[in-house]
Amino acid sequence: MVGANGHVLLADTDGRLQQAQVPVDLLLTAVHFVDSSRGWAVGHDGVILHSQDGGLSWSKQLDGNTINQLMTTWAEAEVSRLEAASAAAPDDEALSSALDNALFALDDVKAGSEPGPSRPLLDIWFRDAQRGWAVGAYGIVLHTDDGGQTWKYLASLDNPDRLHLNTVLGLGDGSLLVAGEGGRLYRSEDDGASWGPIQTQTEASLYKLLDWQQGQRVLALGFGGTLLSSADSGRNWQSLSLPVKASLYGGSELTNGSLLLAGQGGVLLYSQDGQNFNTWQGPSKSTWMNVAEVVPGQLALVGRDGLHKLPLAEITERLQ
């Protein structure tokens, strides 16, 4: 579990909690492990942390200052490339327009770098111990192919308004999905070198992508009870109707194959088929950010009130 002030908490199967050794005191927003030892976490100020011991201790791989440098290097190279191309073809209006956009992007990057490392990262996902992607505010996409020792800034995603990118997920067929503000959804089949925008027919911000039933279904959770479902690895999506309009922030597949989603106002949504959902709401109205089944039948909920443990039976017996 990761959260405010650099907190990284580990819970064993007996419920005992331990605070990890963390080199920052920033808000951490997401964590992902590829095996029982190696994991990464991201957060504000563009920080990326790495653990090689199951989350007991963490080291910093990247921060917003380095992201600023990566973005500046990219923008300056893009301006130089387009200046040379425009000089060779001065009557090419498309090149002239692209150069104007590149100059604006360079100015924008420089302005965004002035406050320092203010590049919040919001999610991270690794395909294996080497290849990973992180996304964040203002359209940031980062990629590593060496376990995070070095990172590259990806500018291939068409997001001229620099809308926030909230979540990233890779699928079993090798494709990569990114979703974010304003209902934006993107899909890549070449590790992020190029992206295709997806029509979702929603402008609701999307906060989390979930892989369900080993890739048979992909879900996108979002604002105001938005839930999108795809049965073809994210190429096409349909909107699912829910019994509540609470914003959804996280969820997981349980050991019995059912689905549990967590969200605003203490709402949990339970489904056995991914189509029909029942609502559970406890006495607290505090927002849940995520839920996990730590052992069969025992849930861990995390949110604004910290960590809460709950038997799954308490939910299934009181469904509405």
Secondary structure, DSSP 8 states (H G I E B T S, - for coil): -B-GGG-BEEE-TT--EEE-B-S--S-EEEEEESSSS-EEEEEGGG-EEEESSTTSB-EEEE-HHHHHHHHHHHHHHHHHHHHHHHHH-TT-HHHHHHHHHHHHHHHHHHHHHTTSS---EEEEEESSSS-EEEEEGGG-EEEESSTTSS-EE---S--TT---EEEEEE-TTS-EEEEEGGG-EEEESSTTSS-EE---S--S-EEEEEEETTTTEEEEEEGGG-EEEESSTTSS-EE---S----EEEEEE-TTS-EEEEEGGGEEEEESSSS--EEEE-S----EEEEEEEETTEEEEEETTEEEEEEHHHHHTT--
